[in-house]
Amino acid sequence: MYVADSRGTPAPAVTPEPQAVVPGTPPATAGGTPRPGRRAALAPTVLALGTVSLITDVSSEMVTAVLPLYLVAGLGLTPLGFGLLDGLYNGVSALVRLAGGHFGDRLGRHKALAGIGYGLSALCKPLLLLVHTLPAIGAVLALDRTGKGLRTAPRDALISLAAAPAERGRAFGVHRAMDTAGALIGPMLAFLILRGAADGYDAVFTVSACVAALGVLVLVLFVPGRRTRPAADAAPVSLKASVGLLRGKGLRRITLCALLLGLCTVSDAFVFLLLQRAGHLPDRWFALLPLGTAAAFFLLALPLGRLADRVGRRRVFLGGHLALLAAYGLLLTGGAHPALPYAVLLLHGAFYAATDGVLMAAAAAVVPGEHRGGGLALVQTGQALARFAASLGFGAAWTVWGARPALVAAAVMLTVALAGCARLYSADTGAGADVDTAADAEAVADAV
């Protein structure tokens, strides 16, 4: 698909990937491979960032769990209006991810950029208490997603630079599992608050703001913040050089496949709304639906990350989208069967566990250390913009055609996109390595 198989011994002609010097890098042999017979210990940076993400996700998922119902049932937005907001919620972050990744690389201050992003999102939570119209809510969500966009690439750059290359799937799996633990706790808190508080939505937004502030504090106190130093022979860091990474076959394929598959990905909020309607679930249970996805994600993130390190990240990534296609199929054919919610949420969580961290681990393998933030941001931006378009398109299709025809169209598009990515996969004749690092490094040098 988008990268060669990760199994086997790298070809002699492939030079080791240049690594930026960051605190918390685990012991490794030359080239970043763990000592034979031993699994490298996880870097403290990975665990600290996992804790920050856990706390922050408690805050953000409290809001995410109630936002669709708050907007559609509480404020009376149409599916098209919600699709616009949901697309904005994800699409705006894409527009600033390149800036966050680039400036993190250029300044060597990935922690500082991540801290600004986390802080900005934390400041937005109380503002939801004050806004009640579509334009005002859209502005607050855009500001919140600006913070997410600023922090995502620098955070993932810190994780990838702290982990040995052969262990990146595992490192991202641990981080995503901790992140998803927060996604489990957040909806549970929202559910309890909605049931126990008189002004349920306002109470959710207030608690969310307090938890977000705690996450920023943990980042400041426990995540190492020393400046990264590029290798002596590294190409100068510039936006042109970062974009020039797409000249390399590995990153170009990853980005293309992430974009194509993102165009066919129905947003979480729409999946939960579809599941509520298909299963005839009462409104009061809606906030618990993300728990099923989060639980499956939490349980599967680390095993699938390890599997991706062993059998190839492209295979696991494709398998995750097959799970998503199966979830679409169940929503179309499952009717009101009692097991439908459990099966759909299990497949939905498996999709994220097999794609989220695995995609970043694969992308990190094709990007030199000094361009890590900008390179990861390129992939994230392409995927986020594609999902922004998918959210708008699905909302419009639901409004015009109805929910079922819109989902049928999404399933057909996903099937075609999977076939196209599988063709790219079969055309890749490289054996034994995820990437040709030397070729991609040459592409960076040509872009400078």
Secondary structure, 3 states (H helix, E strand, C coil): CCCCCCCCCCCCCCCCCCCCECCCCCCCCHHHCCCCCCCCCCCHHHHHHHHHHHHHHHHHHHHHHHHHHHHHHHCCCCHHHHHHHHHHHHHHHHHHHHHHHHHHHHHCCHHHHHHHHHHHHHHHHHHHHCCCCHHHHHHHHHHHHHHHHHHHHHHHHHHHHHCCHHHHHHHHHHHHHHHHHHHHHHHHHHHHHHHHCCCHHHHHHHHHHHHHHHHHHHHHHHCCCCCCECCCCCCCCCHHHHHHHHHCHHHHHHHHHHHHHHCCCCCHHHHHHHHHHHHCCCHHHHHHHHHHHHHHHHHHHHHHHHHHHHHCHHHHHHHHHHHHHHHHHHHHHCCCCCCHHHHHHHHHHHHHHHHHHHHHHHHHHCCCHHHHHHHHHHHHHHHHHHHHHHHHHHHHHHHHHCHHHHHHHHHHHHHHHHHHHHHHHHHCCCCCCCCCHHHHHHHHHHHC
